[in-house]
Every structure is written in structure tokens, then in C-alpha cells.
């Protein structure tokens, strides 16, 4: 049995005082450099999800972006995680990278109804990532959003949209997404347009600025700033310092928050996620 990490027992559950509204995580769980600084020495690869899901509140599955998996695989992943843990998953690129979004009904239904129900209560948001080559087309996008199923197995199905073309920095897009109640990813990246406009009933951020020379990926001051933003989102606020296309919203109802550390200095992302979650939990228990 490998030794536990200093911060968490190997098979402990999340801290008892954890909020169910703010979940901080990473993209994926199979990454060789994490075997040097996140996973305990000697931990076999087949137990990495089991371990990671007990250090984090959420993981964004990237493998589904390249193709749907079998229901038995989804069920296996769910069974390896503790109660209260939630996956988000990227929808297949063959849906979002085709010629017209309005013509994707078959691909959407095949993915959603092809096994996602096997996740049970572990199923969180489904992330539909549009490629940088796809500009904003209001009619085509509206037709696509109309196609997204809003229920699966008696549970509300949550969708979130990530846009990567500068033409989405448009109040017409924000209005359309709000009409459909589809949240927009806040993509904190120097490569892609970032808009923090809240367009649905939960907030979703993908943070892409971790640095390899910092043990926690982000400097303490930056983690403190993201703690403040996460708490504001969860309490129904709309942090005005983040870039918006439309005017920030007035106070809304409390909402769930998902924050994932993605790419950049990927080897540091688990440490960044744990450091941010710890700050959030401390603030909530104060």
C-alpha cells in the first residue's frame, strides 16, 4: 500500500465541512508527470482515478472529446469515485466540428443517450467546445442549443458551452445563451476570447495559466483572487473585474461553481486545484 500524501489520506473522502456548491478539479487523471508529484510512489495506474477523486471534487473527462465510451466504462469510472464527487465531460468533437451545428441531432442524441446515464449521480456538466474556426452564427447556434436534451434518466442534464472565436464577444451571443439558460465557460487563456458573462444557472471556469516554477501552479495572490471569485459566483454574484461583453448582472440566486485547471503547466494543476479548494473550504468554514 503506498503512503498517503501529506494533505489527504489515500482513500479518505472529501473534508466533512466541504461545500457541495464549489468544486475545483483538473482535466483527466492519466498524466505521467503526476506520478512524480501527485500520485504516491508505487500507486498502480488502474487506481489513479480512485486516488485523484479523493483529493479533488471534480474531474473533467477529456477522452470523450475524441469519442464516446461504452456505458460499462462510465459505470466503472463512477464506481471508483466517492459520494459527492462529480465528473464533467467534454462532448465529442465530431459533433461540434462539423459544417452546421443545426444538423447535429443524431450525434448529440447518440452521445447523450448512448450511455451517460451510467454515471448516475456522478454526472455533472457536459461541455460542448466549439473550435476556434467556428464564428458566431446566431441562427445555427440557436438551433443547436434547441437540440440539447435537458433531462436524462429523470435528472436535469446540465450543458455548458465553450466558445473560441472572437466573434462571440458580442452581446447578441450573451442574450442568446441567456435565453437558452446555457452557461458559457470562462476560458482564462491568452489564446482564446474570455468572457465571464453569466448565461446559465451555474458557473464554469477553465483556468490555463499555471506556471511550472510555482509549486502550486498559481501564485498565492492569484489563488486568493480566484477564491474570492469562486465564492462570489457561488453566492450569486458576478465579479466585475473579469472581462464581460454585456454589463455584469445584478445579484442572482446561489449557484454551483466548477473550476478546472487545464493545460499550461499541467504537472502543477493538481496542486493548484487542491490549493484553491482548500482556500475555498477555509473561507466557507470561517
C-alpha positions in Angstrom: 0.0 0.0 0.0 1.5 3.4 -1.0 1.9 6.0 1.7 -0.7 8.8 1.7 0.1 12.3 0.6 0.6 14.8 3.5 -2.7 16.6 2.8 -5.1 13.7 2.3 -5.4 10.1 3.3 -5.2 7.8 0.3 -8.8 6.6 0.5 -10.4 9.3 2.6 -13.4 11.2 1.5 -13.5 15.0 1.0 -13.4 17.0 4.2 -16.7 16.9 6.1 -17.1 20.7 6.0 -16.8 20.9 2.2 -19.4 22.7 0.3 -21.3 20.9 -2.4 -21.5 24.2 -4.4 -17.9 24.9 -5.4 -15.9 22.1 -7.0 -12.3 22.5 -8.1 -10.6 19.9 -10.2 -8.4 19.1 -13.2 -8.6 17.8 -16.7 -8.2 14.0 -16.8 -6.4 11.7 -14.4 -3.8 9.9 -16.5 -0.7 12.0 -17.0 2.7 10.6 -16.5 4.3 13.6 -14.7 1.7 13.4 -12.0 3.3 10.1 -10.9 6.2 12.2 -9.7 4.4 14.9 -7.7 0.7 14.0 -7.2 0.3 10.2 -7.1 2.1 8.3 -4.4 5.1 6.3 -5.4 4.1 2.8 -6.3 0.4 3.5 -6.9 -0.7 1.4 -9.8 -2.2 3.2 -12.8 -5.6 1.5 -12.5 -6.1 3.1 -9.1 -5.2 6.7 -10.2 -8.8 7.8 -10.6 -9.6 6.2 -7.2 -6.9 8.3 -5.6 -7.5 11.6 -7.6 -11.2 11.6 -6.9 -10.4 11.7 -3.2 -8.1 14.7 -3.5 -10.4 16.7 -5.8 -14.2 17.4 -6.1 -14.4 17.1 -9.8 -12.5 15.9 -12.9 -13.2 17.0 -16.5 -13.0 13.9 -18.8 -11.2 14.8 -22.0 -11.2 11.4 -23.6 -14.9 11.7 -24.6 -13.9 14.6 -26.8 -12.2 12.1 -29.1 -15.0 9.5 -28.9 -17.8 8.3 -26.7 -17.1 5.4 -24.4 -19.2 2.3 -23.5 -21.8 2.6 -20.7 -19.8 -0.1 -18.8 -16.8 2.2 -18.8 -18.8 5.2 -17.5 -20.2 3.0 -14.7 -16.8 1.8 -13.8 -15.4 5.3 -13.5 -18.4 6.3 -11.4 -17.9 3.3 -9.1 -14.3 4.3 -8.4 -15.2 7.7 -7.0 -16.6 8.7 -3.6 -20.1 10.0 -2.9 -20.4 13.7 -3.7 -17.7 13.6 -6.5 -18.9 14.8 -9.9 -17.4 14.4 -13.4 -17.8 16.9 -16.1 -17.1 15.6 -19.6 -16.3 17.1 -23.0 -18.7 16.2 -25.7 -17.3 14.6 -28.9 -15.6 16.9 -31.3 -17.3 15.1 -34.2 -20.5 16.9 -33.1 -19.1 20.4 -32.7 -16.6 20.5 -35.6 -19.0 19.6 -38.4 -20.2 22.0 -41.0 -23.5 23.0 -39.4 -24.4 22.8 -35.7 -28.1 22.6 -36.6 -27.5 19.3 -38.3 -26.1 17.5 -35.2 -29.2 16.0 -33.6 -28.1 12.4 -34.4 -24.6 12.9 -32.9 -26.0 14.7 -29.8 -28.5 12.0 -29.1 -26.1 9.2 -29.8 -23.7 10.6 -27.2 -26.1 11.7 -24.5 -28.4 8.7 -24.7 -25.7 6.2 -25.6 -24.6 5.6 -22.0 -24.2 8.8 -19.9 -27.0 7.7 -17.6 -24.5 5.1 -16.3 -22.7 7.9 -14.4 -25.7 8.3 -12.2 -25.3 11.0 -9.6 -21.7 11.4 -10.6 -22.7 13.1 -13.9 -22.0 16.8 -13.9 -21.9 19.3 -16.8 -21.5 18.2 -20.4 -19.1 20.7 -22.1 -19.6 21.5 -25.7 -16.4 23.1 -27.0 -16.7 25.0 -30.3 -13.4 25.1 -32.3 -11.6 28.4 -32.9 -12.6 28.2 -36.6 -16.3 28.5 -35.9 -17.6 32.1 -35.8 -20.8 33.2 -34.1 -23.9 32.3 -36.2 -27.0 33.1 -34.1 -29.4 31.0 -36.1 -27.2 28.0 -36.3 -26.2 28.2 -32.7 -29.9 28.7 -31.6 -30.9 25.5 -33.5 -28.0 23.6 -31.9 -28.9 24.7 -28.3 -32.5 23.7 -29.0 -31.3 20.2 -29.7 -29.5 19.6 -26.4 -31.5 17.3 -24.2 -32.4 18.8 -20.8 -33.2 15.6 -18.9 -31.6 12.2 -18.6 -32.9 9.3 -16.6 -35.2 11.6 -14.6 -32.3 14.0 -13.7 -31.7 17.5 -15.0 -28.9 17.4 -17.6 -26.6 20.4 -17.4 -24.8 21.7 -20.5 -22.1 24.3 -20.8 -20.7 25.9 -23.9 -17.1 26.9 -24.6 -16.6 29.4 -27.5 -13.2 30.1 -29.1 -13.8 32.5 -31.9 -13.5 36.3 -31.2 -16.9 36.9 -32.9 -18.6 35.5 -29.8 -17.6 38.6 -27.9 -21.0 40.0 -28.8 -24.0 41.0 -26.7 -26.2 39.1 -29.1 -24.4 35.9 -28.2 -24.8 36.6 -24.4 -28.5 37.3 -24.9 -29.0 34.1 -26.9 -27.2 31.9 -24.3 -29.2 33.5 -21.5 -32.4 32.8 -23.3 -31.4 29.2 -23.5 -30.0 29.2 -20.0 -26.8 27.6 -21.2 -23.7 28.7 -19.2 -20.6 29.9 -21.0 -17.2 28.7 -20.0 -14.9 31.4 -18.6 -11.7 30.5 -20.5 -8.9 32.1 -18.7 -6.4 31.8 -21.6 -4.2 34.2 -23.6 -5.1 32.2 -26.7 -8.9 32.4 -26.7 -11.5 35.0 -26.1 -12.5 35.2 -22.5 -15.9 36.3 -21.4 -17.2 36.0 -17.8 -20.8 36.8 -18.7 -23.1 34.5 -16.7 -25.5 32.9 -19.0 -26.9 30.0 -17.1 -27.6 28.8 -13.5 -24.1 27.6 -12.7 -20.6 29.0 -13.3 -17.8 27.1 -15.1 -14.2 28.2 -15.5 -11.2 26.6 -17.2 -8.0 28.1 -15.9 -5.0 27.9 -18.2 -2.2 30.0 -16.7 -0.4 27.6 -14.3 3.4 28.1 -14.2 5.9 25.3 -13.8 8.2 27.2 -11.4 5.4 27.7 -8.8 4.8 24.6 -6.7 1.0 25.4 -6.6 0.9 26.4 -10.3 -0.6 29.8 -9.4 1.0 32.3 -7.1 -0.7 32.7 -3.6 -2.2 36.1 -4.6 -3.8 34.6 -7.7 -5.2 31.7 -5.8 -6.6 34.2 -3.3 -8.2 36.2 -6.1 -9.8 33.0 -7.6 -11.1 32.1 -4.1 -12.9 35.4 -3.9 -14.3 34.9 -7.4 -15.5 31.4 -6.7 -17.2 32.5 -3.5 -18.8 35.4 -5.3 -20.2 33.2 -8.1 -21.5 30.7 -5.6 -23.3 33.4 -3.7 -25.0 34.7 -6.8 -22.6 37.5 -7.6 -20.9 38.5 -10.9 -17.2 39.5 -10.4 -16.9 42.8 -12.2 -13.1 42.7 -12.6 -13.4 39.8 -15.0 -13.9 40.6 -18.8 -17.6 41.0 -19.8 -19.3 41.6 -23.1 -22.6 42.7 -21.5 -22.9 44.7 -18.3 -22.4 42.5 -15.2 -25.6 41.1 -13.7 -27.3 42.1 -10.5 -27.3 39.7 -7.6 -28.8 36.3 -8.6 -29.7 33.1 -6.7 -26.8 31.0 -5.3 -25.3 28.7 -8.0 -22.9 25.8 -8.3 -19.4 26.6 -9.4 -17.0 24.3 -11.3 -13.3 25.4 -11.7 -10.9 23.2 -13.6 -7.2 23.8 -14.0 -6.4 22.8 -17.6 -3.2 22.5 -19.7 -0.4 25.1 -19.4 2.0 23.8 -16.8 -0.1 20.7 -16.5 2.2 19.0 -14.0 1.2 21.7 -11.4 -2.5 21.6 -11.9 -3.4 19.0 -9.2 -1.5 21.1 -6.7 -3.3 24.3 -7.9 -6.7 22.7 -7.6 -6.1 21.4 -4.1 -4.7 24.7 -3.0 -7.7 26.6 -4.3 -10.2 24.1 -2.9 -8.5 24.3 0.5 -8.8 28.1 0.4 -12.5 27.9 -0.5 -13.2 25.4 2.2 -11.5 27.5 4.8 -13.4 30.6 3.8 -16.7 28.8 4.0 -15.9 27.3 7.4 -14.7 30.6 8.9 
